Amino acid sequence: MKLALIAAVALATAMPVVSIPVVSDAQVLTGRGTAPRRAPRPALSPIEQGRLFEAQDLVMELDGQIEDIQTAGEAAGGLTAEQTAQIQQHTTRRAEAQRTVERLENKRDRRS
């Protein structure tokens, strides 16, 4: 009987101890010591995104109109005063739209 008891004690002490971590403890410990993370803000609001698309469309449209006027002027042998004034108006509107595009793109890139 002593021999069986000694063998059982020897076997119990010779076996490695296996512990299974509790999942809830592991989840609590992983967030310790770090700043809370916020969800990233959207790059642009839907209204700003719409303004960006409209401004980009306007820039392309005005580029096409300026090119059409210049082509017509070249075909006629030179630009008239009216065509020059139209080009100037389109160029001014294009510059404003381009500033809007750049401002919104910069805002979008800063938030991303």
VEXDRENNU-76306 format. One record per residue: residue in one letter; x, y, z of N, C-alpha, C in turn. Coordinates in steps of 0.1 Angstrom, whole numbers, plus 5000, padded with zeros to 4 digits. Example, Ala and Ser with C-alpha at 12.3 -4.5 7.8 and 13.67 -1.06 7.14 Angstrom:
! residues 2
A513249435078512349555078513249675078
S512849785071513749895071512950005079
***
This chain:
! residues 112
M500849885000500050005000500950135000
K502050125008502950235008503550264994
L503850154988504450164974503450234965
A502150194965501150264956500950404960
L501050444973500850584977502050664972
I503250614973504450674969504450694954
A504050594947503950604932502950714928
A501850724935500750824931501350964934
V502050984945502551114949503651144939
A504551054935505551074925505051114912
L503951044908503351074895502651204895
A501951244906501351374907502351494906
T503451474913504451584913505251584900
A505351484893506051474881505351534869
M503951544870503151594858503251744858
P503351804847503351954846501952004849
V501952124855500652184858500152254845
V498952234841498352294830497252394835
S497452514831496352614834495752674822
I494552694822493852744810493352894814
P493852994807493553124810492053154808
V491453234817490053264815489953374805
V489153364795489053454784488653594789
S487753604798487353734803488453814809
D489353744817490553814822491453864812
A491653784801492553824790491953944783
Q490753954782490154064775490254194783
V490154184796490254304804491654354805
L492654264805494054304807494554364794
T494054324783494654384770494554534769
G493454584774493154724773493854814783
R494454754793494954824804496154914800
G496155044804497355124801497355194788
T496355174780496255244767495155344767
A495355444758494255544757493055484750
P491855524753490755474746490755514731
R490355434723490355464708488955504704
R488955614697487655664691487555614677
A486355594673486155554659486655674650
P487255644639487755754630486555834625
R486755964624485756044619485656034604
P484556044598484456034583485256144577
A485756124566486656214559485956344556
L484756344550483956464548482556434551
S481856534555480356514557479756494543
P478556444543477856424530477656564522
I477456664530477256794523478556844517
E479656824525480956864520481356784508
Q481056654509481356564497480656604485
G479356644487478556694475479156824470
R479656914479480257044474481557014466
L482256914471483556874464483256824450
F482256734449481956684435481356794426
E480556884432480056994423481157084419
A482057114428483157204424484057134413
Q484357004415485156934405484456934391
D483156914391482356914379482457054372
L482257154381482357294376483657324369
V484757284376486057304370486257244356
M485757114355485857044342484957114332
E483757154336482857224327483457354322
L483957434331484557564327485757544318
D486557444321487757414312487257394298
G486257304297485657274284485157404277
Q484457484284483857604278485057704274
I486057714282487157804278487857754266
E488057624265488657564253487857584241
D486457564242485557584231485657734225
I485657824235485757964230487057994224
Q488157944229489457964223489557904209
T488957784208488957714195488157794185
A487057844189486257924180486958054176
G487558114185488358234182489458214173
E490158104175491258074166490758044152
A489657974151489057944138488658074131
A488158174138487658304132488858404130
G490058364134491158444131491558534143
G490958514155491258594167490058604176
L490258624188489158644198488558784197
T487258784198486558914199486658964213
A486159084215486159144229485159064237
E484059024231483058944239483658814243
Q484358744234484958614237486058624248
T486758734247487758764258487158784271
A486058854271485358884284484758754289
Q484258664281483658534285484758444291
I485958444284487058364289487458414303
Q487458554305487858604318486858564329
Q485558574325484558534335484658384339
H484858304329485058164331486258134339
T487358204336488658184344488458214358
T487758324361487458374375486658264382
R485558224376484758114382485457984384
R486357954375487157834376488157844388
A488757954389489657974400488957954414
E487758014415486957994428486657854430
A486157784420485857644421487057554425
Q488157594419489457514421489857534436
R489657654441490057684455489157594464
T487857584461486957504469487357354468
V487757314457488257174455489457154464
E490457234463491657224471491357224486
R490557314490490257334504489557204510
L488557144502487957024507488856904506
E489656894496490556784495491656784506
N492056904509493056924521492356874534
K491156914536490356874548490156724548
R489856664537489656524536490956454539
D492056504534493356434536493856454551
R493456564557493956574571493156484580
R491956454578491156364586491456214584
S491856184572492056044569493255984576
***
